[in-house]
Amino acid sequence: MTAAEKKALTAIERRGVLLVYPITNRREPPSLWFELHPGSEMRWAWDEDADDRVVALWHLREKLARGRRVVYSKWFKGRAVFFRKPLFEAMLAKLHATGNLLEGLPQEAVELLSLLEEDSPLSTKELRKRSCLQGKLLERPWSKALHELFVRGLAVGTGEVADGAFPSLAVGATRWIFEDLWLAARQGVTSDHQALLAEHLPEGSAFGKEWKKLVTRLG
């Protein structure tokens, strides 16, 4: 494991949840970028003048997702997020406790989840192909379906797959990729779960507001 990986994992464990890249260089919600480069604003560019650290973090993101020491998801407004495992388990437990984890899922999301539960992980390219959600006309239902699986904790990212000109995100059903967390969460919400949620998703914070909105919607 490289020094950058160790530093990133330590930051995720300490903070509980981190965006990969900041939103317009804001410090809130917290991001892995500012944990690794606290004094530097991020310039998102991929030209010849691109900041090597931006590219390096992109590759680090893939390694961390593939390593599964932390949980990778497109959870916050469609943006890439890392969770420490105990917090993600606590979130799953709370979501399961609503009794409505699958209720109201778009039909496309139900179909995607069924495919992932049969075969995980799959690249997004392959998943779109198997679900017949390819093409620009189906971009919106595809994006909405995958988003719902991510925000409800039903799917996670597991790295990338080189299946075209550009690598595709590898997506898996949470119940298979993190089976231990999934089964533990099904046992109910514990006091430790409650403490983790209060610590890492406090009311008033950007992550806390997003979390409360989700729980209220499903509850």
PyMOL commands that set and color helices and strands:
alter all, ss='L'
color gray80, all
select helices_A, chain A and resi 3-15+32-36+52-67+85-97+107-118+124-131+136-151+174-177+179-185+191-200+206-218
alter helices_A, ss='H'
color red, helices_A
select strands_A, chain A and resi 17-19+71-76+79-83+122-123+155-161+168-173
alter strands_A, ss='S'
color yellow, strands_A
deselect
rebuild
show_as cartoon
